[in-house]
Amino acid sequence: MQGALKDMSTTLYRRRKAFTTLKKKLHEKDISFRLLHPTNLVLDLPEGRRTFTSPVAAKHSLTKNHPDVLI
C-alpha cells in the first residue's frame, strides 16, 4: 500500500506541474487564479469564475475567449 501512495504523490505532482506555463502567463497578465487540490485551476475572468481540471482545457478556453492572454 505504501508504494501506491508514493505513486499517487508523483502522479499528482506531475498533474499539478503541467499547469506551470499557464500559471506564469496568467500571472504576467494579472489574471487572478488558484490551483486547488488536486488539480483544479480556478480563473476569475470578466465573465465570471471558471474552473478547469486540465491545462489543455484551460488553454483551449482562453484561446477561444481571451486570445491575448496566451500571447
C-alpha positions as CSV (number, residue, x, y, z in Angstrom):
1,M,0.0,0.0,0.0
2,Q,2.8,2.4,0.8
3,G,4.1,2.1,-2.8
4,A,0.6,3.1,-4.2
5,L,0.6,6.3,-2.1
6,K,4.1,7.2,-3.3
7,D,3.0,6.7,-6.9
8,M,-0.1,8.8,-6.4
9,S,2.0,11.6,-5.0
10,T,4.3,11.6,-8.0
11,T,1.3,11.5,-10.4
12,L,-0.4,14.3,-8.6
13,Y,2.9,16.3,-8.7
14,R,3.1,15.9,-12.4
15,R,-0.5,16.8,-13.0
16,R,-0.1,20.0,-11.0
17,K,3.3,20.8,-12.7
18,A,1.5,20.6,-16.1
19,F,-0.2,24.0,-15.2
20,T,3.1,25.8,-14.6
21,T,3.5,27.5,-18.0
22,L,-0.2,28.6,-18.0
23,K,0.1,29.9,-14.4
24,K,3.1,32.1,-15.4
25,K,1.1,33.6,-18.3
26,L,-1.8,34.3,-16.1
27,H,0.4,35.9,-13.5
28,E,2.1,38.1,-16.2
29,K,-1.4,39.3,-17.3
30,D,-2.5,39.9,-13.7
31,I,-5.4,37.4,-14.0
32,S,-6.5,36.1,-10.6
33,F,-6.2,32.3,-10.4
34,R,-5.9,29.5,-7.9
35,L,-4.7,25.9,-8.3
36,L,-6.9,24.0,-5.9
37,H,-6.4,20.4,-4.7
38,P,-6.0,18.1,-6.5
39,T,-5.7,19.8,-9.9
40,N,-8.5,22.4,-10.3
41,L,-7.4,25.7,-11.9
42,V,-9.9,28.4,-10.9
43,L,-9.8,31.6,-13.0
44,D,-11.5,34.9,-12.2
45,L,-12.4,36.2,-15.6
46,P,-14.5,39.2,-16.6
47,E,-17.4,36.9,-17.5
48,G,-17.2,35.1,-14.2
49,R,-15.3,32.3,-12.4
50,R,-14.2,29.3,-14.5
51,T,-12.8,26.0,-13.3
52,F,-10.6,23.7,-15.3
53,T,-9.3,20.3,-14.5
54,S,-6.6,20.2,-17.1
55,P,-4.2,22.8,-18.7
56,V,-5.4,21.7,-22.1
57,A,-9.0,22.6,-21.4
58,A,-7.9,25.9,-19.8
59,K,-5.7,26.8,-22.8
60,H,-8.5,25.9,-25.2
61,S,-11.0,28.1,-23.5
62,L,-8.6,31.0,-23.1
63,T,-7.5,30.7,-26.8
64,K,-11.2,30.9,-27.8
65,N,-12.4,33.6,-25.4
66,H,-9.3,35.5,-24.4
67,P,-6.6,35.0,-27.1
68,D,-4.5,37.9,-25.8
69,V,-3.8,36.0,-22.5
70,L,-1.6,33.4,-24.2
71,I,0.5,35.7,-26.3
